[in-house]
């Protein structure tokens, strides 16, 4: 007559080994995600850059809204070019721009 414990011991051992391998794999994956250069740190750096760029967009829209509305600039290319030249000091590649400062 066989004992029930002897039949279930190999199955129990096999399940335990599978759970250990599973746990080690999860821990290794989490370690890689947290401490690798290409995962978590890079993601946080990109999120900071996105936040900074979104702030710059909002600030630029506020600057634009002081003189012209955003819709006016987007609909009129001549007005947009004039605004970019005067307020943002932009120029074409083949131009030289001189800014005179009165003291």
DRENLO-170625 format. One record per residue (C-alpha): residue number from 1; x, y, z. Coordinates in nm, 2 decimals. Example, Ala and Ser with C-alpha at 12.3 -4.5 7.8 and 13.67 -1.06 7.14 Angstrom:
<sites>
SITE   pos        X        Y        Z
SITE     1     1.23    -0.45     0.78
SITE     2     1.37    -0.11     0.71
</sites>
This chain:
<sites>
SITE   pos        X        Y        Z
SITE     1     0.00     0.00     0.00
SITE     2     0.13     0.34    -0.10
SITE     3     0.13     0.64     0.13
SITE     4    -0.03     0.96     0.00
SITE     5     0.26     1.17     0.11
SITE     6     0.51     0.98    -0.12
SITE     7     0.29     1.04    -0.42
SITE     8     0.24     1.41    -0.36
SITE     9     0.60     1.49    -0.25
SITE    10     0.74     1.50    -0.61
SITE    11     0.45     1.72    -0.73
SITE    12     0.49     1.95    -0.43
SITE    13     0.86     1.98    -0.49
SITE    14     0.81     2.05    -0.86
SITE    15     0.56     2.33    -0.78
SITE    16     0.80     2.48    -0.53
SITE    17     1.08     2.48    -0.78
SITE    18     0.85     2.65    -1.04
SITE    19     0.75     2.92    -0.79
SITE    20     1.12     2.98    -0.70
SITE    21     1.22     3.02    -1.06
SITE    22     0.92     3.25    -1.12
SITE    23     1.01     3.47    -0.82
SITE    24     1.37     3.49    -0.92
SITE    25     1.27     3.59    -1.27
SITE    26     1.04     3.86    -1.14
SITE    27     1.30     4.00    -0.90
SITE    28     1.56     4.00    -1.18
SITE    29     1.32     4.18    -1.42
SITE    30     1.24     4.45    -1.15
SITE    31     1.61     4.49    -1.08
SITE    32     1.68     4.54    -1.45
SITE    33     1.39     4.79    -1.49
SITE    34     1.50     5.00    -1.19
SITE    35     1.87     5.00    -1.23
SITE    36     1.94     4.98    -1.60
SITE    37     2.04     5.29    -1.79
SITE    38     1.79     5.25    -2.07
SITE    39     1.47     5.19    -1.86
SITE    40     1.36     5.39    -1.56
SITE    41     1.62     5.67    -1.55
SITE    42     1.58     5.74    -1.92
SITE    43     1.20     5.74    -1.89
SITE    44     1.22     5.99    -1.60
SITE    45     1.46     6.21    -1.80
SITE    46     1.23     6.21    -2.10
SITE    47     0.93     6.30    -1.88
SITE    48     1.12     6.60    -1.74
SITE    49     1.21     6.71    -2.09
SITE    50     0.85     6.68    -2.20
SITE    51     0.73     6.88    -1.90
SITE    52     0.99     7.16    -1.98
SITE    53     0.88     7.17    -2.34
SITE    54     0.52     7.19    -2.25
SITE    55     0.60     7.48    -2.01
SITE    56     0.78     7.66    -2.30
SITE    57     0.48     7.61    -2.53
SITE    58     0.25     7.76    -2.27
SITE    59     0.49     8.05    -2.21
SITE    60     0.52     8.11    -2.58
SITE    61     0.15     8.11    -2.63
SITE    62     0.12     8.36    -2.34
SITE    63     0.38     8.59    -2.51
SITE    64     0.19     8.56    -2.84
SITE    65    -0.14     8.64    -2.68
SITE    66    -0.01     8.96    -2.54
SITE    67     0.03     9.11    -2.88
SITE    68    -0.17     8.89    -3.12
SITE    69    -0.40     8.60    -3.07
SITE    70    -0.27     8.26    -3.14
SITE    71    -0.54     8.21    -3.41
SITE    72    -0.43     8.53    -3.59
SITE    73    -0.07     8.42    -3.61
SITE    74    -0.16     8.07    -3.73
SITE    75    -0.39     8.20    -4.00
SITE    76    -0.17     8.48    -4.13
SITE    77     0.18     8.37    -4.24
SITE    78     0.30     8.73    -4.30
SITE    79     0.20     8.82    -3.94
SITE    80     0.36     8.51    -3.81
SITE    81     0.69     8.58    -3.99
SITE    82     0.69     8.94    -3.86
SITE    83     0.62     8.83    -3.51
SITE    84     0.90     8.57    -3.52
SITE    85     1.15     8.83    -3.65
SITE    86     1.06     9.10    -3.41
SITE    87     0.98     8.92    -3.09
SITE    88     1.18     8.60    -3.11
SITE    89     1.48     8.74    -3.30
SITE    90     1.46     8.47    -3.57
SITE    91     1.61     8.51    -3.91
SITE    92     1.66     8.32    -4.24
SITE    93     1.98     8.13    -4.30
SITE    94     2.12     8.38    -4.55
SITE    95     2.04     8.69    -4.35
SITE    96     2.24     8.89    -4.09
SITE    97     2.05     9.05    -3.81
SITE    98     2.17     9.35    -3.61
SITE    99     2.00     9.43    -3.29
SITE   100     2.04     9.79    -3.17
SITE   101     2.04     9.85    -2.80
SITE   102     1.98    10.21    -2.70
SITE   103     2.15    10.32    -2.38
</sites>
